[in-house]
Amino acid sequence: MMPTIFVLDVPEFRPFVDHALSVEGCSVQGPRLGYWRLARAGSLEFTRKAMGLKPAVWHGALTAGMVGRITHFDNDRLVVEES
């Protein structure tokens, strides 16, 4: 299954959606029932500073759920790959 993250539909998390919209091959669906679904074959990658997120929002990035395996998650970079 494709790596997928679910993002709460609130302004604080909108940079994840905006970034995904700019990535070739990334599927963005929603919002539906208050959540966005971001998916991409291979891997999903996000960079906190490039998206302008504060650390508290960044560390809550996966609170809405995900499909896949986290291969990197530190203070500035998140990578979710196929499991």
GURO-677838 format. One record per residue (C-alpha): residue number from 1; residue in one letter; x, y negated, z. Coordinates in steps of 0.25 Angstrom, whole numbers, plus 5000, padded with zeros to 4 digits. Each point is the difference from the previous one (the first is absolute). Last residue first. Layout:
+-----+----+------+------+------+
:   i : aa :   xx :   yy :   zz :
+-----+----+------+------+------+
: NUM :  a :    X :    Y :    Z :
...
+-----+----+------+------+------+
//
This chain:
+-----+----+------+------+------+
:   i : aa :   xx :   yy :   zz :
+-----+----+------+------+------+
:  83 :  s : 5024 : 5004 : 5019 :
:  82 :  e : 5000 : 4989 : 4989 :
:  81 :  e : 5007 : 4988 : 5004 :
:  80 :  v : 4998 : 4988 : 5009 :
:  79 :  v : 5011 : 4989 : 5001 :
:  78 :  l : 4999 : 4989 : 5010 :
:  77 :  r : 5011 : 4989 : 5001 :
:  76 :  d : 5003 : 4988 : 5009 :
:  75 :  n : 5000 : 5004 : 5014 :
:  74 :  d : 5002 : 5015 : 4998 :
:  73 :  f : 4992 : 5010 : 4993 :
:  72 :  h : 5006 : 5010 : 4990 :
:  71 :  t : 4996 : 5014 : 4995 :
:  70 :  i : 4985 : 4999 : 5005 :
:  69 :  r : 4993 : 5012 : 4995 :
:  68 :  g : 4987 : 5000 : 4992 :
:  67 :  v : 4986 : 4996 : 5002 :
:  66 :  m : 4997 : 4988 : 5009 :
:  65 :  g : 4992 : 4994 : 5010 :
:  64 :  a : 4994 : 4986 : 5005 :
:  63 :  t : 5011 : 4998 : 5010 :
:  62 :  l : 5011 : 5001 : 4990 :
:  61 :  a : 5004 : 4986 : 4998 :
:  60 :  g : 4999 : 4997 : 5015 :
:  59 :  h : 5015 : 4998 : 5001 :
:  58 :  w : 4999 : 4990 : 4989 :
:  57 :  v : 4989 : 4992 : 5007 :
:  56 :  a : 5009 : 4998 : 5013 :
:  55 :  p : 5012 : 4998 : 4992 :
:  54 :  k : 4995 : 4988 : 4992 :
:  53 :  l : 4997 : 5002 : 4986 :
:  52 :  g : 5006 : 4991 : 4988 :
:  51 :  m : 4998 : 5011 : 4989 :
:  50 :  a : 5015 : 4999 : 4997 :
:  49 :  k : 5003 : 5001 : 5015 :
:  48 :  r : 4992 : 5012 : 5002 :
:  47 :  t : 5005 : 5009 : 4988 :
:  46 :  f : 4990 : 5010 : 4995 :
:  45 :  e : 5003 : 5013 : 4993 :
:  44 :  l : 4989 : 5011 : 4995 :
:  43 :  s : 5006 : 5012 : 4994 :
:  42 :  g : 4999 : 5011 : 4989 :
:  41 :  a : 4986 : 4997 : 4995 :
:  40 :  r : 4994 : 4988 : 5005 :
:  39 :  a : 4988 : 4997 : 5010 :
:  38 :  l : 4994 : 4988 : 5007 :
:  37 :  r : 4986 : 5001 : 5006 :
:  36 :  w : 4994 : 4988 : 5006 :
:  35 :  y : 4991 : 5000 : 5012 :
:  34 :  g : 4988 : 4993 : 5006 :
:  33 :  l : 4990 : 5011 : 4995 :
:  32 :  r : 5005 : 4999 : 4986 :
:  31 :  p : 5010 : 4989 : 4996 :
:  30 :  g : 5003 : 5006 : 4991 :
:  29 :  q : 5010 : 5007 : 4991 :
:  28 :  v : 5014 : 4997 : 4997 :
:  27 :  s : 5008 : 5010 : 4991 :
:  26 :  c : 5014 : 4998 : 4999 :
:  25 :  g : 5006 : 5003 : 4986 :
:  24 :  e : 5008 : 4987 : 4998 :
:  23 :  v : 5001 : 4992 : 5013 :
:  22 :  s : 4993 : 4987 : 5000 :
:  21 :  l : 4987 : 5004 : 5006 :
:  20 :  a : 5007 : 5007 : 5011 :
:  19 :  h : 5007 : 4987 : 5005 :
:  18 :  d : 4987 : 4993 : 5000 :
:  17 :  v : 4993 : 5012 : 5008 :
:  16 :  f : 5012 : 5000 : 5010 :
:  15 :  p : 4999 : 4985 : 5001 :
:  14 :  r : 4985 : 5001 : 5004 :
:  13 :  f : 5004 : 5006 : 5014 :
:  12 :  e : 4998 : 4987 : 5008 :
:  11 :  p : 4988 : 4996 : 4992 :
:  10 :  v : 4991 : 5012 : 5004 :
:   9 :  d : 4996 : 5012 : 4992 :
:   8 :  l : 5007 : 5011 : 5008 :
:   7 :  v : 5011 : 5007 : 4991 :
:   6 :  f : 5000 : 5015 : 4997 :
:   5 :  i : 5013 : 5005 : 4995 :
:   4 :  t : 5001 : 5011 : 4989 :
:   3 :  p : 5011 : 5009 : 4995 :
:   2 :  m : 4995 : 5008 : 4989 :
:   1 :  m : 4995 : 5014 : 5003 :
+-----+----+------+------+------+
//
